[in-house]
Amino acid sequence: MIAAMMTASNLGARITGWGFAVFTIGSICWSLVGFWSGQTHLVATNVFLTLVNLVGIWRWLGR
């Protein structure tokens, strides 16, 4: 919820970028949970979300 508020609030590139960083941490953690519990769909979804979040970090913090 914190990451969603950070990205949705439109308080500038730095805040939005860090929101994507928080989302990335969450998606990596969910990927690990899915891997450890054998839930391949959870892993696949969160690997994709991690890639999307990395694009968001590059877009808002990397440039």
C-alpha positions as CSV (number, residue, x, y, z in Angstrom):
1,M,0.0,0.0,0.0
2,I,2.9,2.3,0.7
3,A,4.4,1.7,-2.7
4,A,1.0,2.3,-4.4
5,M,0.6,5.7,-2.5
6,M,4.2,6.7,-3.5
7,T,3.6,6.0,-7.2
8,A,0.1,7.4,-7.3
9,S,0.7,10.6,-5.4
10,N,2.7,12.2,-8.2
11,L,5.1,13.9,-5.8
12,G,8.0,13.9,-8.2
13,A,10.3,11.5,-10.0
14,R,12.3,10.6,-6.9
15,I,9.2,9.5,-4.8
16,T,7.7,7.7,-7.7
17,G,11.0,5.9,-8.4
18,W,11.3,4.8,-4.8
19,G,7.7,3.6,-4.9
20,F,8.8,1.3,-7.7
21,A,11.7,0.1,-5.6
22,V,9.4,-0.8,-2.8
23,F,7.2,-2.7,-5.3
24,T,10.3,-4.5,-6.6
25,I,11.2,-5.7,-3.1
26,G,7.7,-7.0,-2.6
27,S,7.6,-8.8,-6.0
28,I,10.9,-10.5,-5.3
29,C,9.7,-11.6,-1.9
30,W,6.5,-13.1,-3.4
31,S,8.6,-14.8,-6.0
32,L,10.6,-16.5,-3.3
33,V,7.4,-17.5,-1.4
34,G,6.1,-19.0,-4.7
35,F,9.3,-20.8,-5.4
36,W,9.5,-22.3,-1.8
37,S,5.9,-23.4,-1.9
38,G,5.9,-24.8,-5.4
39,Q,3.4,-22.2,-6.8
40,T,4.8,-21.7,-10.3
41,H,2.0,-19.3,-11.3
42,L,2.9,-17.0,-8.4
43,V,6.6,-17.1,-9.4
44,A,5.8,-16.3,-13.0
45,T,3.5,-13.4,-12.2
46,N,5.9,-11.9,-9.8
47,V,9.0,-12.4,-12.0
48,F,7.0,-10.4,-14.6
49,L,6.1,-7.7,-12.1
50,T,9.7,-7.5,-11.0
51,L,10.7,-6.7,-14.6
52,V,8.0,-4.1,-14.9
53,N,9.1,-2.5,-11.6
54,L,12.7,-2.5,-12.8
55,V,11.6,-0.5,-15.9
56,G,9.8,1.9,-13.5
57,I,13.0,2.3,-11.5
58,W,15.0,2.9,-14.6
59,R,12.4,5.4,-15.9
60,W,12.0,7.4,-12.7
61,L,15.4,7.1,-11.0
62,G,17.8,5.9,-13.7
63,R,17.6,8.8,-16.1
